[in-house]
Amino acid sequence: MFLDLLRRRNPAFLRAAAQLHHTGELPANTYALDLDTVSANATAIKREADRLGLTPFAMTKQIGRNPDLSRAVRAAGITEAVGVDLQCALAARAGGLATGHIGHLVQIPRHEAATAAALNPRYWTVFNDAKAGEAAAASAALGRDQALLARIVAPGDTFYRGHEGGFDAADVVAVADRLDDLAGAHFAGITSFPALLFDKETGKVRPTPNLGTLQDAAARLRAAGRDHVELNAPGTTSVATLQILADAGATQVEPGHGLTGTTPWHAVEDLVEEPAVLYVSEVSHLHGNHAYVFGGGLYVDPVLGLGRTRALIVRGGDLDGARLVEVEMPAPEAIDYYAMADVSDAAGVEPGDTVIFGFRPQAFVTRALTAGVTGVRSGTPAVTGVYAADGSVPIGLDGHAVESVAS
């Protein structure tokens, strides 16, 4: 789906990726990131957020916490990140983004609270009193007073399976009072996820019951005398959704796929953000009517459903002669060593040919690489660096790691 979008809205990026893989600068199994387009997307999001009085925190997990992307986002004005887990926050900090929000979706493990507190997060989400106490104690030990967000839940709220948990929204006033009583922390606001979801039937993004729960809880807190309540409302965030969130009283938003133009809404409608990520691989070998394509990062985010997958096979770096082929992806329960491209109508495909996919990624759950590319818009593309999915430099790609291992 996003391959068609790339071909129509960012063909120069496809051309650059084909050339850079052909010359060996982009390895197989790499999520390539058009940093110029990411910067433009981040600038647009920040501008609209500023207009509406919203604070944006960048989510970087889906593009493998790439530090060059973090630097591009920071230069565009979004200076803080949300860490989906502690490792995500650490990687974003290494890339130059301060920790704006931590603890949501993934709570901080008990013995790692001190590490989280040392990041000096602006906000820290807790799901229960035990986690609130751990955050407060770790912050107090550093002489800090931590702003806490309470994750709340009410009957009828929508959660992805495995994401459930939080304080009873009906008790939010008492929860706020208890968090204020902690030494080293105070109550700052509330959060839930997802606040917005894409509706396949209408092709639009709609509020979830969770957003209504946040609004009702905020109203009760204000009635109890709390003049300012932070309302963190993540989910399917892009320029097109910010007005919806602002009208609902949100104060914090967390663009992730909006930075790369790959929210579900982008798949069906041309929004402000342009597509800025693709997956580069190559043909390993041929068997029957199929070209076996290197995997490692073939995790397609299932939010849009597991439909058909197509890819471009490019010979000699020449995108003009690319073949569009159907691809059988590995089963979700299988290790993605290879995908199988049907080349029965694509004569001449050979091992080493470039293969380019366009799908909605979650690079941090894969063993893929990521690489920023600059100069796509000027016609002078260059790779800024190649990183592992945790944002580190992988062994063998920094010019020194192999030697140190051998020694």
C-alpha positions in Angstrom: 0.0 0.0 0.0 2.7 2.5 0.9 4.8 1.4 -2.1 2.1 2.9 -4.3 2.3 6.1 -2.2 6.0 6.3 -2.5 5.9 5.8 -6.3 3.4 8.6 -6.6 4.5 11.1 -3.9 8.3 10.4 -3.4 9.7 8.7 -6.5 13.0 10.4 -6.0 13.5 8.5 -2.8 12.8 5.2 -4.6 15.4 6.1 -7.2 17.9 7.1 -4.5 17.5 3.9 -2.6 17.9 1.8 -5.7 21.2 3.6 -6.6 22.5 3.5 -3.0 21.9 -0.2 -2.7 23.4 -0.9 -6.1 26.6 0.9 -5.0 26.7 -0.9 -1.7 26.0 2.1 0.5 22.6 0.7 1.6 22.8 -2.9 2.8 20.1 -5.4 2.4 17.6 -5.6 5.3 17.6 -1.9 5.8 14.9 0.6 6.5 16.0 3.7 4.6 14.8 7.1 5.9 14.4 10.2 3.7 15.7 12.7 6.3 14.8 15.8 4.2 11.2 14.6 4.0 11.2 13.6 7.7 12.4 17.1 8.5 9.6 18.7 6.4 7.0 16.4 8.1 8.3 17.3 11.6 8.3 21.0 10.8 4.7 20.8 9.6 3.6 18.9 12.7 5.4 21.3 15.1 4.0 24.3 13.4 0.4 23.1 13.7 1.0 21.9 17.3 2.3 25.4 18.2 -0.7 27.0 16.6 -3.0 24.8 18.7 -1.0 25.0 21.9 0.0 21.3 21.9 3.3 19.9 23.0 4.6 17.2 20.6 6.8 14.3 21.7 8.4 12.2 18.9 7.9 8.5 18.9 10.9 6.8 17.3 10.5 3.1 17.9 8.9 2.4 14.5 12.0 3.6 12.6 14.4 1.8 14.9 15.3 4.7 17.1 17.6 6.0 14.4 19.9 8.7 15.8 20.2 10.6 12.6 16.4 10.8 12.3 16.3 12.0 16.0 18.7 14.8 15.1 16.6 15.8 12.1 13.5 15.9 14.2 15.2 18.0 16.8 16.4 20.4 14.2 12.8 20.8 13.0 11.7 21.9 16.4 10.5 18.7 18.1 13.1 18.5 20.8 11.7 15.8 23.1 10.8 12.1 22.6 8.4 9.7 24.1 10.0 6.4 25.1 7.7 3.5 24.5 10.0 1.7 26.9 13.1 2.6 28.8 15.4 1.3 26.0 13.6 3.6 23.5 14.1 6.6 25.8 17.8 5.9 26.2 18.3 5.5 22.4 16.4 8.7 21.7 18.5 10.6 24.2 21.6 9.3 22.5 20.3 10.7 19.3 19.8 14.2 20.9 16.1 14.1 21.9 15.4 14.9 25.6 13.0 12.6 27.4 9.6 14.2 27.3 7.5 11.2 28.3 8.4 7.8 29.7 6.4 4.8 31.1 3.7 4.6 28.5 3.0 2.2 26.9 5.6 0.2 28.8 6.0 0.7 32.5 9.5 1.0 34.0 10.7 -2.2 35.7 11.3 -1.8 39.4 15.1 -2.0 39.4 15.4 0.3 36.4 13.5 3.2 37.9 16.8 4.9 38.9 17.9 4.8 35.3 14.7 6.3 34.1 14.8 9.1 36.7 18.4 9.9 35.6 17.0 10.8 32.1 15.1 13.7 33.8 11.8 12.9 32.1 9.4 15.8 31.8 6.5 13.3 32.4 6.4 9.8 33.7 3.3 7.6 33.3 2.3 5.2 36.1 -0.5 2.6 36.0 -0.8 2.0 39.8 0.3 3.1 43.2 3.2 0.7 43.3 4.7 2.1 40.1 4.0 5.7 41.3 6.0 4.9 44.5 8.9 3.5 42.5 9.1 6.6 40.3 8.8 9.0 43.2 11.5 7.2 45.2 13.9 7.1 42.3 13.3 10.8 41.6 13.7 11.8 45.3 17.0 10.0 45.5 18.2 12.4 42.7 16.7 15.4 44.4 14.0 15.7 41.7 10.3 16.2 41.9 8.8 14.1 39.1 5.6 15.1 37.2 3.4 12.0 37.0 0.7 11.1 34.5 -1.9 8.6 35.6 -2.9 6.1 33.0 -6.7 5.7 33.5 -9.3 3.3 32.2 -13.1 3.2 32.2 -15.6 0.6 31.1 -16.0 0.6 27.3 -12.5 1.9 26.6 -10.6 0.4 23.7 -7.2 -1.2 24.1 -5.0 -3.5 21.9 -4.8 -6.9 23.6 -1.9 -6.8 26.0 -2.1 -3.0 26.5 -4.7 -3.0 29.2 -4.1 -1.5 32.7 -4.4 1.7 34.6 -6.2 3.5 37.5 -10.0 3.4 37.6 -11.0 6.7 36.0 -13.9 7.0 38.4 -11.3 7.4 41.2 -9.1 10.0 39.4 -9.5 12.7 42.0 -8.4 10.4 44.8 -5.6 9.1 42.6 -4.3 12.7 42.0 -4.4 13.4 45.7 -2.4 10.2 46.4 0.2 11.0 43.8 0.6 14.5 45.2 1.3 13.0 48.7 4.4 11.2 47.4 7.8 12.5 48.3 9.7 13.1 45.0 6.7 13.3 42.7 3.4 15.0 42.0 0.3 14.5 39.9 0.4 16.3 36.6 -2.2 14.8 34.4 -3.8 11.8 32.7 -3.3 9.6 29.6 -4.7 6.7 27.7 -4.0 4.9 24.4 -5.3 4.9 21.7 -7.2 8.2 21.8 -7.7 8.1 18.1 -8.1 5.2 15.7 -8.4 4.8 11.9 -11.8 3.6 10.8 -11.4 1.4 7.7 -15.1 1.8 6.7 -15.0 5.6 6.5 -11.3 6.0 5.7 -11.0 8.6 8.4 -9.6 8.8 11.9 -12.1 8.9 14.8 -12.0 9.4 18.5 -12.1 6.3 20.7 -14.0 6.0 24.0 -10.7 6.5 25.7 -10.6 10.2 24.6 -14.0 10.7 26.2 -12.8 9.0 29.3 -9.9 11.5 29.4 -12.2 14.4 28.9 -14.6 13.3 31.7 -11.7 12.7 34.1 -10.2 16.1 33.3 -13.6 17.8 34.0 -13.8 16.0 37.4 -10.3 17.1 38.3 -11.0 20.7 37.4 -14.2 20.6 39.4 -12.1 19.4 42.3 -10.0 22.6 42.0 -7.1 21.5 39.8 -6.8 24.4 37.3 -4.4 22.7 34.9 -4.4 19.0 34.0 -2.1 17.6 31.3 -4.0 15.5 28.9 -1.7 13.1 26.9 -3.6 11.7 23.9 -1.5 9.6 21.6 -2.6 7.6 18.6 -2.5 8.0 14.8 -1.0 11.5 15.2 -0.5 13.7 12.2 -1.2 17.3 11.2 -4.7 16.3 10.2 -5.6 15.0 13.6 -4.2 17.7 15.8 -7.3 19.9 15.6 -9.4 16.9 16.8 -7.2 16.4 19.8 -6.9 20.1 20.6 -10.8 20.5 20.5 -11.0 17.5 23.0 -8.7 19.3 25.4 -5.5 17.5 24.8 -2.2 19.2 25.7 0.3 16.6 24.6 0.5 14.6 21.3 3.0 12.0 20.1 3.7 11.8 16.4 5.4 8.6 15.3 4.3 7.3 11.9 3.3 10.9 11.1 7.0 11.7 10.9 7.4 9.3 8.0 3.9 9.7 6.5 2.8 6.1 7.3 -0.2 6.4 9.5 -3.2 4.4 8.3 -4.9 7.6 7.1 -1.9 8.4 4.9 -2.5 5.0 3.1 -5.9 6.2 1.8 -5.7 10.0 1.6 -2.9 12.5 0.7 -2.2 14.3 3.9 0.4 17.0 4.6 3.1 14.5 5.5 4.9 12.8 2.6 6.2 9.2 2.7 9.7 9.0 4.0 10.5 5.3 4.8 11.1 2.2 2.7 12.6 -1.2 3.1 15.6 -2.2 1.0 16.6 -5.8 0.4 18.0 -7.9 -2.5 17.6 -11.2 -4.3 19.4 -14.0 -2.6 18.7 -16.8 -4.9 16.1 -18.2 -7.3 14.0 -21.3 -6.9 11.3 -22.3 -9.4 9.3 -19.2 -10.3 10.4 -17.3 -7.1 13.2 -15.0 -6.2 14.0 -15.4 -2.5 14.6 -12.0 -0.9 16.6 -11.4 2.2 14.4 -10.7 5.3 15.1 -9.6 8.8 12.8 -6.6 8.8 9.7 -8.1 7.2 7.4 -7.2 10.0 4.4 -5.5 8.5 2.5 -3.6 11.2 -0.9 -5.4 11.2 -2.9 -2.3 12.0 -4.1 -2.1 8.3 -4.5 -5.9 8.1 -2.3 -8.4 6.4 -3.2 -7.9 2.8 -1.2 -8.4 -0.4 2.4 -7.3 -0.6 4.2 -6.1 -3.7 7.8 -5.0 -4.2 10.0 -3.4 -6.9 12.9 -5.5 -8.3 15.6 -3.2 -9.7 18.5 -4.3 -11.9 21.7 -2.3 -11.9 20.3 0.6 -9.9 18.0 1.7 -12.7 14.6 2.4 -11.4 13.1 3.0 -14.8 13.4 -0.7 -15.6 12.0 -1.9 -12.2 9.6 -4.8 -12.1 6.6 -4.7 -9.8 6.0 -8.2 -8.4 3.8 -10.0 -6.0 5.5 -11.2 -2.8 4.6 -14.0 -0.4 5.7 -12.8 3.0 6.7 -15.2 5.8 3.9 -16.3 8.0 3.7 -14.1 11.2 4.7 -17.1 13.3 7.8 -17.8 11.2 11.3 -16.4 11.2 11.6 -14.0 8.3 14.7 -15.3 6.7 13.3 -14.7 3.2 10.3 -13.4 1.4 9.4 -15.0 -1.9 8.8 -12.8 -5.0 6.9 -14.3 -7.9 9.1 -13.6 -10.9 7.3 -15.8 -13.4 6.5 -12.7 -15.4 9.8 -10.9 -14.6 12.5 -12.6 -16.8 16.1 -11.8 -16.1 16.0 -11.3 -12.3 19.3 -12.3 -10.8 20.9 -12.7 -7.3 22.0 -9.3 -6.1 19.2 -7.3 -7.7 17.7 -4.6 -5.5 14.3 -5.2 -4.0 12.3 -2.3 -2.5 9.2 -2.6 -0.3 6.9 0.1 1.0 5.0 -0.9 4.2 4.2 0.4 7.6 7.2 -0.6 9.8 7.9 -1.4 13.4 11.6 -1.7 13.0 12.4 -1.9 16.8 10.8 -5.5 17.0 13.0 -6.7 14.1 16.6 -7.4 13.4 16.7 -4.9 10.5 19.1 -2.1 10.0 18.1 1.6 9.6 19.9 4.3 7.6 19.2 7.9 7.1 19.5 9.4 3.6 20.0 13.1 2.9 20.0 14.9 -0.4 17.1 13.1 -2.0 15.3 16.3 -2.9 18.4 17.9 -4.4 19.4 14.8 -6.4 22.5 14.2 -4.4 21.5 11.3 -2.1 24.0 10.2 0.6 23.8 7.7 3.5 24.4 9.4 6.8 25.0 6.2 8.8 23.8 2.6 9.2 22.4 1.5 12.6 20.9 -1.5 14.3 17.2 -1.5 15.3 18.2 -0.3 18.8 20.0 2.8 17.4 23.5 1.4 17.9 26.2 0.9 15.3 26.1 -2.8 14.2 29.2 -4.9 14.3 31.0 -4.8 10.9 29.5 -1.5 9.7 31.5 1.1 11.6 34.9 0.2 10.1 36.3 -0.9 13.4 34.0 -3.4 15.2 35.1 -6.4 13.2 38.8 -5.8 14.0 38.1 -5.4 17.7 36.1 -8.6 17.7 38.8 -10.5 15.9 41.4 -9.3 18.3 
